[in-house]
């Protein structure tokens, strides 16, 4: 692997859109795939290798700041950079009325959707430098009924991303926010049980569309 190797860091890579994006980027990029689900990462690695690509698997919890520090230090020591960061990791809280919010569920959603993002941006920004590209994924549920936990914490994540995007317009890295089409993912299934999944956009097709925009 040479210094010319392009590195794509995908947080939330074990399934859904994250896995589809990682697979679509290989073999043009060496994929650093981060997720808690080891089995999902290993299956992704098999698909990437079948395409002639290569991946480094990082079975880590993005809500653990020490793990993320170790991850980013490892990337720095091995490659010295990240060319593309795709942040698809998210915690999909169960739908519930605001007056029935479970404090533990709220804390978990804040930790994964908001706090982890606030930790990752300062860690990854130096790796992206002036020319790298960070991509976040919007899901505008804030203020909708029963989406109190997910909507609020996802909105907090995107608020951070939007601030960062404005702050780096002249200096880099480039920061983009994309709103994916509805896909038959586990996150959507939790919010829309019984939905006709055949009518939704496949993750591979949506990954291709998003990458064409970027």
C-alpha positions, 0 to 999 in steps of 0.5 A, spaced: 500 500 500 503 506 497 502 513 499 497 514 493 492 510 496 486 513 497 483 512 504 475 512 506 473 511 513 466 509 514 463 509 521 457 505 521 459 500 516 457 493 518 450 494 514 445 498 511 447 504 507 454 504 510 456 497 508 453 499 501 457 505 500 463 502 503 462 496 498 461 501 492 468 505 494 472 499 493 477 498 490 478 505 488 479 506 496 482 502 501 476 502 506 477 503 514 470 500 516 468 501 523 462 498 527 460 494 533 458 488 529 464 484 527 460 479 523 457 484 519 464 487 518 467 480 516 461 479 511 463 486 508 470 485 508 468 478 504 464 482 499 470 488 498 475 482 497 471 479 491 471 486 488 478 486 488 478 491 494 481 491 501 479 493 508 481 494 515 476 492 520 475 496 526 470 493 530 469 499 535 463 503 539 463 510 536 461 512 543 467 510 546 472 516 546 478 512 547 476 507 542 476 513 537 482 516 539 486 509 538 482 508 531 484 515 529 491 514 531 492 508 528 490 511 521 495 517 522 500 512 524 499 507 518 496 512 512 497 519 515 490 521 512 483 520 511 481 522 504 473 521 505 469 520 511 462 517 511 458 518 517 452 513 517 452 510 524 446 512 528 442 509 534 434 509 532 431 509 538 424 506 539 418 511 537 415 514 543 411 520 546 415 525 549 412 524 556 414 517 556 421 518 554 426 513 557 432 516 560 436 511 559 434 511 551 435 518 551 442 518 554 444 512 549 441 516 543 445 522 545 451 518 546 451 515 539 448 520 535 450 527 538 456 526 543 460 521 538 460 526 533 462 532 537 468 527 539 469 524 532 470 531 528 476 534 532 479 527 531 478 526 524 479 533 522 486 533 522 486 527 518 482 530 512 486 536 512 485 541 507 483 537 501 479 531 505 471 530 504 466 529 510 459 527 509 453 526 513 446 524 512 440 527 514 434 524 516 429 530 518 425 527 523 426 533 529 419 535 531 415 530 528 410 526 533 413 520 537 420 522 534 422 526 540 429 522 542 431 520 535 429 527 531 432 531 537 439 527 537 439 526 529 438 534 529 444 535 534 448 531 529 446 535 523 447 542 527 454 540 528 455 538 521 452 544 518 456 549 523 463 545 521 461 546 513 460 553 514 467 554 518 471 550 513 468 553 506 475 557 505 480 552 509 477 545 508 476 540 509 469 539 504 463 538 509 457 535 505 450 533 508 446 529 504 439 526 505 438 519 502 432 516 499 428 511 503 431 505 503 429 498 506 434 498 512 434 496 519 433 503 522 427 504 517 424 498 519 424 500 526 420 506 524 415 503 519 414 496 521 409 493 515 411 497 510 412 495 503 420 494 502 420 492 495 417 500 494 423 503 497 430 504 494 435 499 494 441 501 498 446 499 493 442 504 488 442 509 493 449 509 495 451 509 487 446 515 487 450 519 493 457 518 490 455 521 484 453 527 487 459 527 491 
